[in-house]
Amino acid sequence: MIQDDIGDPFDQFWNDLLLEADATGDSQNEAFFRLYSGLAAENGDCLDLTYMPARREGRGGFQIDGYAIDTDRGELQIAICDLQADRSLQTLNAADLQSLIGRAVRFCELTADPRFLVELDEASPAWEVAYHIREARPQIRRIRCLVFTNARLSMRRKVIEATEILGVEAAINVMDFSRYSDMLLAQAGFDPIEIDIEELNKGPLPCLQAHLPEGDYRSFLVVMPAELLANLYGLYNTRLMEQNVRTFLQVKTKVNKGINQTIREAPEMFFAYNNGITATATDIGLTEGAEGTSIRTISNLQIVNGGQTTASLLQARDKNGADLSGIFVQMKLSVVRPELVETIVPNISRFANTQNRISETDFFSGHPFHVELEKLSKQISPPAAPGELVARSWFYERARGQYANAVAALAGAARRKFEAEYPRKQLIKKTDLAKYMLSYACKPHIVSLGEQKCFKPFADEIKDLWEKNKDQFNETYFKHAIGQTILFRYVDEMIGRSEWYRVHRVDKAATVTYSIAWLLNHLRQNHGQELDLGRLWSEQGVPRQVQQALQVIAPRVIDRIRSTPYEKKRVSDYVRDPRCWLDVASLEVELDETSLLSCCVSIEEARNLERDAVRKLKVDTEIEFETVLFQLIPRVPRIRAFAKSKRILSPLADKALRQLETRAVSLSKSDRNALKNLFERIDAVGGGELISLGALSAAE
């Protein structure tokens, strides 16, 4: 045992784990898998992994807890969990780690033996994983093995260089508790990547400086060997990709044919034909030599443009056997100080991607939709839940780590007060909200793509709705979003505690979203009704009549989705197919309809409520803007002087300011728009103290 110098974060981990297990009815091992794999997927370490626990003890024992197969990239990802029950932080030494990896490797190797499948029960998770690894074997060119442990790895390195599994190149990644904690609390959303270029490249990498001595960032031009770039991507996967690029690659994962053709037919022309990559870093280690400046190390490398080039190089080498030794890629590297990353990197990413097919939706993480929901979650206090004397607020986390950072910044009574007001069980992450709302919209096959992949269709829809009328994202919308959250979480917990689910403990995620979709589709199609989400909000729970209906629906749904067509042998593939939803939607379930409908409102009534909320918000917004303008009247001379000094005062804005001075708040719509634009520009150039920030959100 070691001295726990991480201290409180480890206690918090156990608290989070027990809350997760209690809230979902899952085993501690499954809750542990979900905590670690969800963080790893969001961080770019892996795809969305499917929980499939398979283990055998004793001689020839094996273990695997989750997996994902990406046939486009030719990659198999497997995960193995090491949940140590001791409440004191333990160490995991090299021998322990090798033992864990050996169990996962043994399982993979056993899948190559046809007799192994025969020995397994076809209803077991082990059989499903083994079958699909065996089926995908011809397409697998790389294996990534992830070790999740709540111990602290005694080795310094968390990425173990390539080895071989099933005769193909494999990389081992370890997420120990130290790294888990760092990732959870990382302000920028991603844990540090320290790359020893000198070691990986067998020497430093020459570069050309392209910046002035003073400034907020440094720029370098680099001729990057394609072999090195492919190796980096093989080791770190999409952790190297800035968030919008990662989202894009999840949708467009196939090898770029043009890149592949150039590699194959004219490798010497690759540098001339390819646009290269744009990257950022928070620091680099430089060395001076006879040939000039070279890069020894890079901290927090992020590729903001050129992700398709990077991924395609690795695929061309591993999948098609391409020789990358004579290929080079131009790289523009911007080194940005850590405190400026959140300000500068998004703009570098946005402008670097203006000429490719990454859409504005790929930048959705910074969309004002999230800002609005975060604001509403702080403004609106829900009623007290049944059995509670005080209300517990919901915390919408628009940026990963916000909740953990808020807790970590407090101590003693202040921390206890915050956690009492915003309990962790009422934390909502933006990827979770996507699952809840898409399930309610009867799109379970989209939800089944996984948290990361289903987020993009959700983003597309929200962005379109926001552009049409942002006023619909109001107090009623927020309350209904919480109602959908309560519904989803109830179904998740109910299934986790059900005896019929405990038999296999697989396919839970699909059963949850399909059960909710079936219920909502049934109400809409057969009765013209919607679930009364206002009631779920006011009760902070699911009405008993709805609970009873879902308890009948869920076991029928899980039986139907497990009855996969022959060509869709893998359930995890079938549930992503729209045909699965059509099949499940046709399922007939006998319910107490009268009891169920008592918890519903007509579709027309629900729409009228939404329209009334929009009208109310418009009135409230107008009143708020009038108040803001009235408060700004004494500041008009200072605002005008500041705008003139920054050369941002247009004739229309100047006219509007004069109107504000002479006619108070009786302004035309064009005057209001001119003032809104002026306020935004003033805020952008550092004059935010002169204006009320309420004007920015209130102005039409």
C-alpha positions in Angstrom: 0.0 0.0 0.0 1.2 3.5 -0.7 0.5 6.8 1.0 -2.4 8.5 -0.7 -1.2 11.9 -1.6 -3.9 12.5 -4.2 -6.3 12.4 -1.2 -9.7 14.0 -1.8 -10.0 13.2 -5.5 -9.8 9.5 -4.7 -12.5 9.8 -2.1 -14.5 11.7 -4.7 -13.9 9.0 -7.2 -15.4 6.4 -4.9 -18.3 8.7 -4.2 -19.0 9.2 -7.9 -18.7 5.4 -8.5 -21.1 4.5 -5.8 -23.6 7.2 -6.9 -23.3 5.9 -10.5 -23.9 2.3 -9.5 -26.8 3.3 -7.2 -28.4 5.5 -9.8 -28.3 2.9 -12.5 -28.6 -0.3 -10.6 -25.5 -1.6 -12.3 -22.6 -3.4 -10.7 -19.6 -1.4 -9.5 -17.5 -2.9 -12.3 -20.0 -1.6 -15.0 -20.2 1.8 -13.3 -16.4 1.9 -13.2 -16.2 1.0 -16.9 -18.7 3.7 -17.8 -16.9 6.4 -15.8 -13.5 5.6 -17.4 -14.6 4.7 -20.9 -16.8 7.8 -21.2 -14.0 10.1 -20.2 -11.6 8.3 -22.5 -13.9 8.5 -25.5 -14.5 12.2 -24.9 -10.8 12.7 -24.5 -10.1 11.0 -27.8 -8.3 7.9 -26.4 -10.9 5.5 -27.9 -14.2 5.1 -29.7 -17.5 4.7 -27.8 -16.9 1.3 -26.2 -19.6 -1.3 -25.7 -19.7 -2.9 -22.3 -19.2 -6.7 -22.8 -17.7 -8.3 -19.7 -16.1 -11.6 -20.4 -13.7 -13.4 -18.1 -12.4 -16.8 -17.0 -10.3 -17.4 -14.0 -7.6 -20.0 -13.4 -5.2 -21.5 -15.9 -5.6 -20.0 -19.3 -7.8 -17.3 -17.9 -8.8 -14.3 -19.9 -10.6 -11.0 -19.4 -12.2 -8.3 -21.5 -14.7 -5.7 -20.4 -15.5 -3.7 -23.5 -14.7 -3.3 -27.1 -15.3 -1.4 -30.4 -14.5 -2.3 -34.0 -13.9 0.3 -36.6 -13.7 -1.5 -39.9 -13.2 1.7 -41.8 -9.9 2.4 -39.9 -9.2 -1.3 -39.6 -8.9 -0.9 -35.8 -10.1 -3.2 -32.9 -10.2 -1.5 -29.5 -10.5 -3.6 -26.4 -10.7 -2.5 -22.7 -9.9 -4.3 -19.5 -10.9 -3.0 -16.1 -8.9 -3.3 -12.9 -11.2 -2.0 -10.2 -9.4 -2.4 -6.8 -11.8 -2.5 -3.9 -9.4 -0.9 -1.4 -10.4 2.6 -0.4 -6.8 3.6 -0.2 -5.0 4.3 -3.4 -2.9 1.4 -4.5 0.0 1.0 -7.0 0.0 -1.0 -10.2 3.5 -2.2 -11.0 4.9 -3.4 -14.3 4.3 -7.1 -13.4 0.6 -6.4 -12.5 0.1 -4.5 -15.7 1.6 -7.2 -17.9 -0.7 -9.8 -16.2 -3.7 -7.7 -17.1 -2.6 -7.1 -20.6 -1.9 -10.8 -20.9 -5.4 -11.7 -20.0 -6.8 -9.4 -22.7 -4.3 -10.6 -25.3 -5.2 -14.3 -24.5 -8.8 -13.6 -25.2 -8.0 -12.1 -28.6 -5.8 -15.0 -29.5 -8.4 -17.5 -28.4 -10.9 -15.9 -30.9 -8.7 -17.3 -33.7 -9.5 -20.8 -32.6 -12.9 -22.0 -33.9 -13.2 -24.5 -30.9 -13.2 -21.5 -28.5 -16.6 -20.3 -29.9 -18.1 -23.7 -29.7 -17.2 -23.9 -26.0 -18.9 -20.6 -25.2 -22.6 -20.0 -24.5 -24.1 -18.1 -27.5 -26.0 -15.9 -25.1 -22.9 -14.9 -23.2 -21.0 -11.6 -23.7 -17.8 -13.6 -24.3 -19.4 -15.3 -27.3 -20.6 -12.1 -28.9 -17.2 -10.4 -28.5 -15.3 -13.4 -29.7 -17.6 -13.9 -32.7 -17.3 -10.4 -33.9 -13.6 -10.1 -33.4 -13.3 -13.3 -35.5 -15.6 -12.0 -38.2 -13.7 -8.7 -38.4 -10.3 -10.3 -38.3 -9.5 -9.9 -42.1 -10.1 -6.1 -41.8 -8.2 -5.6 -38.5 -4.8 -3.8 -39.1 -4.3 -2.4 -35.6 -5.4 -3.3 -32.1 -5.6 -0.8 -29.3 -5.7 -2.2 -25.8 -6.9 0.1 -23.0 -6.3 -0.7 -19.3 -8.6 1.1 -16.9 -7.5 1.0 -13.3 -8.2 3.0 -10.1 -4.7 2.2 -9.0 -1.7 4.5 -9.7 0.7 3.1 -12.3 4.3 3.0 -10.9 5.7 3.4 -14.5 6.2 6.9 -15.8 4.8 6.3 -19.3 1.1 5.7 -19.8 1.4 4.7 -23.5 3.4 1.6 -24.2 4.9 1.4 -27.6 3.7 -1.0 -30.2 3.7 -4.8 -29.7 1.7 -7.5 -31.6 -1.6 -9.1 -31.0 -3.1 -11.6 -33.6 -0.1 -10.8 -35.8 -0.9 -7.1 -36.2 0.5 -4.0 -34.6 -0.9 -3.2 -31.2 -0.7 -0.2 -28.8 -1.3 -0.4 -25.1 -2.8 2.7 -23.3 -3.2 2.8 -19.5 -5.6 5.1 -17.8 -4.6 4.9 -14.1 -6.2 7.0 -11.4 -3.7 9.8 -11.7 -4.5 10.2 -15.4 -8.2 9.8 -14.8 -8.1 12.6 -12.2 -6.0 14.8 -14.4 -8.4 14.4 -17.3 -11.4 15.1 -15.1 -10.0 18.3 -13.8 -8.2 19.5 -17.0 -9.3 23.1 -17.5 -8.8 22.8 -21.3 -10.7 19.6 -21.5 -7.8 17.3 -22.4 -5.0 15.9 -20.3 -1.5 16.8 -21.3 0.4 15.0 -24.2 4.1 15.2 -23.9 5.8 14.0 -27.1 9.5 13.2 -27.2 10.1 14.0 -30.9 13.9 13.3 -30.6 13.2 9.7 -29.4 10.4 8.9 -31.8 12.1 10.5 -34.8 15.6 9.2 -34.0 16.7 12.8 -33.8 15.3 16.4 -33.5 13.0 17.8 -36.2 14.3 20.8 -38.2 12.0 23.8 -38.3 11.8 27.4 -39.5 10.7 30.1 -37.2 8.0 32.3 -38.6 7.1 34.8 -35.9 8.2 38.1 -34.4 10.0 38.1 -31.0 7.0 39.7 -29.2 3.5 38.4 -29.4 1.1 35.9 -27.8 2.2 33.0 -29.9 5.1 31.6 -31.9 4.8 30.0 -35.3 7.0 27.4 -37.0 7.1 25.8 -40.4 8.0 22.1 -40.2 8.6 19.4 -42.8 7.1 16.4 -41.0 8.1 12.9 -42.1 4.9 10.9 -42.9 6.2 7.9 -41.0 6.5 10.0 -37.8 3.1 11.6 -38.2 1.5 8.1 -38.7 3.4 6.8 -35.6 2.1 9.7 -33.5 -1.5 9.0 -34.6 -1.0 5.3 -34.0 0.1 6.0 -30.4 -2.3 8.8 -29.4 -5.2 8.3 -31.8 -7.7 11.2 -31.9 -6.3 12.6 -28.7 -4.1 14.5 -31.2 -7.2 16.1 -32.8 -8.7 19.3 -31.7 -12.4 18.7 -30.8 -14.0 19.9 -34.1 -11.6 17.8 -36.1 -12.3 14.7 -34.0 -16.1 15.2 -34.6 -15.5 15.5 -38.3 -13.3 12.3 -38.4 -16.0 10.3 -36.6 -18.3 11.1 -39.5 -15.8 10.8 -42.4 -13.6 7.9 -41.4 -12.9 6.3 -44.8 -9.5 6.7 -46.3 -9.3 9.7 -48.6 -9.0 8.2 -52.1 -6.9 11.1 -53.5 -4.4 10.9 -50.6 -4.2 7.1 -50.9 -3.6 7.3 -54.7 -0.8 9.8 -54.3 0.9 7.7 -51.6 0.6 4.6 -53.9 1.4 6.1 -57.3 3.4 9.3 -56.8 4.8 9.5 -53.2 7.5 11.9 -54.3 4.7 14.4 -55.2 2.8 14.1 -51.9 4.4 17.3 -50.4 3.4 19.3 -53.6 -0.2 17.9 -53.8 -1.2 17.9 -50.2 -2.2 21.0 -48.2 -0.4 19.8 -45.1 -1.6 20.1 -41.6 -2.1 23.0 -39.1 -1.3 22.2 -35.5 -1.0 24.0 -32.1 1.0 23.3 -29.0 1.4 24.9 -25.6 5.2 24.5 -25.6 8.1 23.1 -27.5 11.6 22.2 -26.7 14.1 23.6 -29.2 17.8 22.8 -29.9 20.3 24.7 -32.0 22.7 22.9 -34.3 24.8 23.3 -37.4 21.7 23.0 -39.5 19.7 25.5 -37.5 16.8 25.3 -35.1 15.2 21.9 -34.4 12.3 20.6 -32.3 13.1 18.1 -29.5 9.8 17.9 -27.7 6.2 19.1 -28.1 3.7 19.6 -25.3 0.0 19.2 -26.0 0.1 18.8 -29.8 -3.3 19.3 -31.3 -4.1 19.0 -35.1 -6.7 21.6 -35.9 -6.7 21.1 -39.7 -5.4 18.0 -41.6 -7.0 15.3 -39.5 -8.0 13.4 -42.7 -4.5 13.5 -44.0 -3.1 12.2 -40.7 -5.6 9.4 -40.4 -5.2 8.5 -44.1 -1.5 8.1 -43.8 -1.8 5.6 -41.0 -4.5 3.7 -42.8 -2.5 3.6 -46.0 0.4 2.1 -44.2 -1.4 -0.3 -41.9 -4.2 -1.4 -44.2 -2.6 -1.2 -47.6 1.0 -1.7 -46.8 2.1 1.6 -48.2 5.7 2.7 -47.8 5.8 6.2 -46.1 9.6 6.4 -45.8 9.9 8.9 -48.7 6.8 11.0 -48.0 6.8 14.4 -46.1 4.0 16.6 -44.9 4.2 20.4 -44.4 3.1 21.5 -40.9 2.3 24.9 -39.6 2.8 24.8 -35.9 1.5 27.6 -33.6 2.7 27.5 -30.0 0.2 29.2 -27.7 0.6 30.0 -24.1 -1.6 27.8 -21.9 -3.7 30.7 -20.5 -4.6 31.8 -24.1 -5.5 28.3 -25.5 -9.2 28.7 -25.0 -9.2 32.1 -26.7 -6.8 31.6 -29.7 -7.0 27.9 -30.6 -10.7 27.9 -31.5 -10.0 30.8 -33.9 -7.0 29.0 -35.5 -9.2 25.9 -35.9 -12.1 27.8 -37.3 -10.1 29.9 -39.9 -7.8 26.9 -40.8 -10.9 24.9 -41.7 -12.7 27.6 -43.8 -11.8 25.9 -47.1 -12.6 22.3 -46.2 -15.9 20.4 -45.5 -16.0 20.8 -41.8 -19.2 22.6 -41.1 -20.0 25.2 -38.5 -21.9 22.5 -36.6 -18.5 20.9 -35.8 -17.8 23.9 -33.6 -21.0 23.3 -31.7 -19.3 22.9 -28.3 -19.0 26.7 -28.3 -22.6 27.4 -29.5 -24.7 29.9 -27.5 -27.2 27.1 -27.0 -25.0 25.6 -24.3 -24.4 29.0 -22.7 -28.2 29.6 -22.5 -28.9 26.2 -20.9 -26.1 26.8 -18.4 -27.6 30.1 -17.5 -31.1 28.6 -17.2 -29.8 25.9 -14.9 -28.4 28.5 -12.6 -31.5 30.7 -12.7 -34.3 28.1 -12.4 -34.7 26.2 -9.1 -36.8 23.0 -9.3 -39.4 21.9 -6.8 -38.2 19.6 -4.0 -38.2 16.0 -5.1 -40.5 13.5 -3.2 -39.1 12.8 0.3 -36.8 15.9 0.3 -37.3 19.1 2.3 -35.3 21.3 0.0 -34.9 21.7 -3.7 -31.8 20.4 -5.5 -30.8 22.3 -8.6 -29.6 20.8 -11.9 -26.1 21.6 -13.1 -25.7 21.8 -16.9 -22.1 21.3 -17.8 -21.4 23.0 -21.2 -17.7 22.3 -20.9 -16.1 19.2 -19.6 -14.8 19.4 -16.1 -16.9 22.5 -15.0 -18.6 20.7 -12.2 -15.4 19.0 -10.9 -13.6 22.4 -11.1 -16.4 24.1 -9.2 -16.2 21.5 -6.5 -12.4 21.6 -6.3 -12.4 25.4 -5.9 -14.4 25.2 -2.7 -13.6 23.8 0.7 -15.4 23.1 4.0 -18.8 24.6 4.5 -18.8 26.3 1.1 -18.2 23.0 -0.7 -20.8 21.1 1.3 -23.3 23.9 0.5 -22.6 23.7 -3.2 -22.8 19.9 -3.3 -26.1 20.1 -1.4 -27.5 22.6 -3.9 -26.0 20.9 -7.0 -25.7 17.2 -6.2 -23.6 15.2 -8.6 -26.6 13.0 -9.5 -28.2 16.1 -11.0 -25.2 16.9 -13.2 -26.1 16.9 -17.0 -23.3 16.7 -19.6 -24.0 18.0 -23.1 -23.4 14.5 -24.6 -25.9 13.0 -22.1 -28.5 15.6 -23.0 -28.1 14.6 -26.7 -29.0 11.0 -25.7 -32.0 12.0 -23.7 -33.5 14.4 -26.3 -32.9 12.1 -29.3 -34.5 9.2 -27.4 -37.5 11.4 -26.7 -37.6 12.3 -30.4 -37.9 8.6 -31.3 -34.4 8.3 -32.8 -33.0 5.3 -30.8 -30.9 4.1 -33.7 -29.1 7.4 -33.7 -28.5 7.3 -29.9 -27.2 3.7 -30.3 -24.3 5.1 -32.4 -22.7 6.1 -29.1 -22.4 9.3 -27.1 -19.8 10.9 -29.3 -21.3 10.0 -32.7 -24.9 10.8 -31.8 -23.9 14.3 -30.6 -23.4 15.5 -34.2 -26.9 14.9 -35.4 -28.2 16.5 -32.2 -25.9 19.5 -32.9 -27.2 19.8 -36.4 -30.8 19.9 -35.3 -30.2 22.4 -32.4 -28.2 24.7 -34.6 -31.0 24.8 -37.2 -33.6 25.4 -34.5 -31.5 28.2 -33.0 -31.1 29.9 -36.3 -34.9 29.8 -36.9 -35.9 31.1 -33.5 -33.6 31.1 -30.5 -36.5 32.3 -28.3 -37.8 28.7 -28.2 -34.8 27.9 -25.9 -36.5 29.3 -22.8 -37.6 28.4 -19.3 -40.2 25.9 -20.6 -37.7 24.3 -22.9 -35.3 23.9 -20.0 -37.9 22.3 -17.8 -38.9 19.9 -20.5 -35.3 19.0 -21.0 -35.1 18.1 -17.3 -38.2 16.1 -17.7 -36.6 14.1 -20.5 -33.5 13.7 -18.3 -35.6 12.3 -15.4 -37.4 9.9 -17.7 -34.2 8.5 -19.3 -32.5 8.1 -15.9 -35.4 6.4 -14.4 -35.5 3.8 -17.3 -31.8 3.3 -17.0 -32.0 2.6 -13.3 -35.2 0.5 -13.6 -33.6 -1.8 -16.1 -30.4 -2.0 -14.2 -32.3 -3.3 -11.1 -34.6 -5.7 -13.0 -34.2 -9.4 -12.5 -34.7 -10.1 -16.2 -31.8 -7.8 -17.1 -29.4 -9.3 -14.5 -29.3 -12.6 -16.5 -27.0 -11.3 -19.2 -26.2 -7.6 -18.2 -25.7 -6.6 -21.8 -27.6 -4.5 -24.4 -28.8 -2.2 -21.6 -28.0 1.1 -23.4 -30.0 0.1 -26.4 -32.9 -1.2 -24.3 -33.2 2.2 -22.5 -33.3 4.4 -25.6 -35.6 2.0 -27.5 -38.0 1.6 -24.6 -38.4 5.4 -24.3 -38.8 5.7 -28.1 -41.4 3.0 -28.2 -43.5 4.6 -25.5 -43.4 8.1 -27.0 -44.1 6.7 -30.5 -47.0 4.7 -29.1 -48.6 7.8 -27.5 -48.2 10.0 -30.5 -49.2 7.5 -33.2 -52.1 5.8 -31.4 -53.5 8.6 -29.2 -52.2 11.9 -30.4 -50.7 12.5 -27.0 -47.4 13.6 -25.5 -46.0 12.7 -22.1 -46.7 15.6 -19.7 -43.1 16.8 -19.2 -44.3 19.6 -17.0 -45.5 17.0 -14.6 -42.2 15.3 -14.5 -40.6 18.6 -13.7 -43.0 19.5 -11.0 -42.8 16.1 -9.4 -39.0 15.7 -10.1 -39.8 12.1 -10.9 -41.7 9.8 -13.2 -45.4 9.2 -12.4 -46.2 5.8 -11.1 -48.5 5.1 -14.1 -45.6 5.7 -16.6 -43.3 3.6 -14.5 -45.7 0.7 -14.7 -45.9 1.0 -18.4 -42.1 1.1 -18.9 -41.7 -1.9 -16.7 -43.9 -3.8 -19.1 -42.3 -2.3 -22.3 -38.6 -2.7 -21.5 -38.4 -6.6 -21.3 -40.4 -6.8 -24.5 -38.1 -4.4 -26.2 -34.9 -6.2 -25.2 -36.3 -9.5 -26.5 -37.1 -7.9 -29.8 -33.7 -6.3 -30.4 -31.9 -9.5 -29.5 -33.8 -11.2 -32.2 -31.5 -9.8 -34.8 -31.7 -10.8 -38.5 -29.1 -13.3 -39.7 -27.1 -10.6 -41.6 -27.0 -8.5 -38.4 -25.7 -11.1 -36.0 -24.2 -8.5 -33.7 -26.9 -6.7 -31.6 -24.7 -3.6 -31.2 -24.7 -3.3 -35.1 -28.4 -4.0 -35.4 -29.6 -1.3 -33.0 -27.8 1.3 -35.1 -29.8 0.3 -38.2 -33.1 2.3 -38.9 -34.7 -1.1 -39.7 -34.3 -2.1 -36.0 -36.3 0.9 -35.0 -39.0 0.1 -37.5 -39.1 -3.4 -36.2 -39.3 -2.4 -32.5 -41.9 0.3 -33.3 -44.2 -2.3 -34.7 -44.1 -4.3 -31.4 -47.4 -4.7 -29.8 -47.5 -4.3 -26.0 -50.6 -4.6 -23.8 -50.7 -1.6 -21.4 -53.2 0.0 -19.0 -53.9 2.8 -21.6 -56.4 4.7 -19.4 -53.9 4.9 -16.5 -51.1 5.9 -18.9 -53.0 8.6 -20.7 -53.7 10.3 -17.4 -50.1 11.4 -17.5 -50.3 12.9 -21.0 -51.4 16.1 -22.8 -52.5 16.4 -26.4 -49.9 17.1 -29.0 -51.7 20.4 -29.8 -51.8 21.4 -26.1 -48.1 20.7 -25.8 -47.4 22.8 -28.9 -49.5 25.7 -27.6 -47.6 25.6 -24.3 -44.3 26.0 -26.3 -45.7 28.9 -28.3 -46.9 30.6 -25.2 -43.4 30.3 -23.7 -41.9 31.9 -26.8 -44.3 34.8 -26.6 -43.6 35.3 -22.9 -39.9 35.3 -23.5 -40.2 38.0 -26.2 -42.1 40.2 -23.8 -39.7 39.6 -20.9 -36.7 40.2 -23.3 -38.2 43.5 -24.4 -38.7 44.6 -20.8 -35.1 43.5 -19.9 -33.7 45.4 -22.9 -35.6 48.5 -22.0 -34.1 48.3 -18.5 -30.6 47.8 -19.9 -30.9 50.8 -22.2 -32.2 53.0 -19.5 -29.2 52.1 -17.3 -26.8 52.9 -20.2 -28.0 56.4 -20.8 -25.5 58.1 -18.4 -22.7 56.1 -20.0 -23.4 57.2 -23.6 -20.6 59.8 -23.8 -18.1 57.3 -22.5 -19.4 54.6 -24.9 -19.2 56.9 -27.9 -15.7 58.1 -27.0 -14.4 54.5 -26.5 -16.0 53.4 -29.8 -14.4 56.3 -31.7 -11.0 55.6 -30.2 -11.2 52.0 -31.4 -12.7 53.0 -34.8 -15.7 50.9 -34.4 -18.4 53.6 -34.3 -20.5 53.4 -37.5 -22.8 56.2 -38.6 -25.9 54.0 -37.7 -24.5 53.3 -34.2 -23.7 57.0 -33.6 -27.3 57.9 -34.7 -28.7 55.3 -32.3 -26.6 56.6 -29.4 -27.9 60.1 -30.0 -31.4 58.8 -30.1 -30.8 57.0 -26.9 -29.7 60.3 -25.3 -32.5 62.4 -26.6 -35.5 60.0 -26.7 -34.5 57.6 -23.8 -35.6 54.0 -24.7 -38.1 54.8 -27.5 -35.9 53.4 -30.3 -36.7 51.9 -33.7 -35.7 48.3 -34.4 -32.9 49.4 -36.7 -31.5 51.6 -33.9 -31.7 48.6 -31.5 -29.9 46.4 -33.9 -27.2 49.0 -34.4 -26.7 49.3 -30.7 -26.5 45.5 -30.3 -23.8 45.3 -33.0 -21.9 48.1 -31.4 -22.1 46.5 -27.9 -20.8 43.2 -29.3 -17.8 45.0 -31.0 -17.1 47.0 -27.8 -17.1 43.8 -25.8 -14.8 42.1 -28.3 -12.2 44.8 -28.1 -12.1 44.9 -24.3 -14.7 47.5 -23.4 -17.1 45.2 -21.7 -17.1 47.2 -18.5 -18.8 50.1 -20.3 -21.9 48.1 -21.2 -24.3 45.7 -19.6 -23.7 42.1 -20.9 -27.4 41.6 -20.7 -27.8 43.8 -23.7 -25.9 41.2 -25.8 -28.4 38.4 -25.2 -31.4 40.6 -24.9 -31.1 42.7 -28.1 -33.0 41.5 -31.1 
